[in-house]
Amino acid sequence: MGLFAVTVEFTLQPGAMAAFRKLIDNNARGSCAAEPGCQRFDVLAPENSIDQVFLYEIYDNRAAFNAHLKTPHYDVFNRESAPLVLVKKAAVYDLACEGSRAAK
């Protein structure tokens, strides 16, 4: 399949969710709108958590993800969200099997 996936788990400073969500939602929308290699960028908020956010991103390949890291919308997110974050854990994957309805 060749697709490249990224997950990121954030634990936020107390009271930072609203500001963080504004930044990450803008980054997600900008990624999908302006980056042809970004296939998916989901922002998930775990139930019963007021300080955690989980990202699930799919790119055409690692080069598309590396291009994402150089975009203006990512730069704004990365710089402005840093003081809002206590812990950030990222992992990268090759998409082994797509189980969506869109997959053929």
Secondary structure, DSSP 8 states (H G I E B T S, - for coil): ---EEEEEEEEE-TT-HHHHHHHHHHHHHHHHHH-TTEEEEEEE--TT-SSEEEEEEEESSHHHHHHHTTSHHHHHHHHHHGGGEEEEEEEEEE-----STT--
